[in-house]
Amino acid sequence: MKNVITRKRVGLCLLLLAFSSVWADQGEGHDDGAGAAEHEHGQEESAGEANGHGDDLTLTEAQRRMLGLRVITLQSGAGATRSLRLPAEITSNLYRTWEVPVRVDSQVLSRSATLGQHLEKGDPVATLFSAEMATLQAELRAVSDEWRRVRSLGRATVGNQRYLDVQGRYQDLKARGRGYGLADADLADIEKGKGEAGVYTLRAPDTGLVLSDAFQQGQWLAAGSPLITLVDESELWAEAALPPQPGLRVDTGTPARVRVGETQVDGEVILSGHRLDPVTRTMEVRIRVPNENHLLHPGMFADVELVLPLPDNALVVPEEALTRGGDGDWQVFVEEEPGVYEAREVTPGQALDGARVVEGLPAGTRIVTRGAFFLASEQAKSGFDVHAH
């Protein structure tokens, strides 16, 4: 019995020694595996930093060609300009627009001008009748005859008082006639006794196009009623609305390009408002538009492009060069050397046509335009190896 117990104890000891050996082998194998993994991970990190996983991104020449990567050099200097596009409406030049009204209560006998007709200065607009005009005509004929006699006799013969009295009445009647809209030639005909009593003709005060003619033949019109509106279309205006932007200034004389469909005309700013319209909340900009060939007409809609100067030290980058960094700030990619690019934060300023003024970079910096979006996406993929793809 004692021998049996002794043999069992020996067997149990041998079994424990065998298990201890197995456990030791498994523990050593696990440690070796972890060490190898850490070693490989360290190598990957070193390779990642070399290939652009740090602050820089690196592309091979083949990759740059495949992406069509484009790099430009930022320049600043005097004379830099930008374009600002605004919707506008072609309007009449109010400085070259005339309204021809009836100056005394009259009846329209006949019209001589029609809508859209081009009139020269002195061309007849309409023939009218007025009882008040008949009175004026009669008085003017009588006084003009008296004035001719007095003037021929001389001041010494007729006396100074009579001379001045007749002269004053004659000049007063002629002034009234001009006030009624009579031309000097019409007044001369009245003095000669020509024409029918009370009948007179209103004439175009200058060259222009009949823009409106809201009257009918036989119509009685009160003094002040408009007959026609005459506009010289050789020069028009383009009225544009400027959005309120702090620091945005449009000076008088600023070059402007006006487009209506396929027609393009160069003009200049003649008025820039300094007060917002209470309804539209915009500022008025008025552009003088030459129209010698009469291609444009009031009421047309147009696009206006203003050429505005930039500060001498302004740096402008294309919109495609701007991307958002991981923190949401605006950035551009600067070419440190061919194939090596670093993200730099910038402060965007005034928006231009497809570009933007930026601050935070010196002149002469080379930045990526086409391909910046790709670099931003690679930047976002932390740990992504651009050389492995």
Secondary structure, 3 states (H helix, E strand, C coil): CHHHHHHHHHHHHHHHHHHHHHHHHHHHHHHHHHHHHHHHHHHHHHHHHHCCCCCEEECCHHHHHHHCCCEEECCCCCCCEEEEEEEEEEECCHHHEEEEECCCCEEEEEECCCCCCEECCCCEEEEEECHHHHHHHHHHHHHHHHHHHHHHHCHHHHCHHHHHHHHHHHHHHHHHHHHCCCCHHHHHHHHCCCCCCCEEEEECCCCEEEEECCCCCCCEECCCCEEEEEECCCEEEEEEEECCCCCCCCCCCCEEEEEECCEEEEEEEEEECCCCCCCCCCEEEEEEEECCCCCCCCCCEEEEEEEEECCCCCEEEEHHHCEECCCCCEEEEEEEECCEEEEEECEEEEECCCEEEEECCCCCCEEECCCHHHHHHHHHCCCCCHHHC
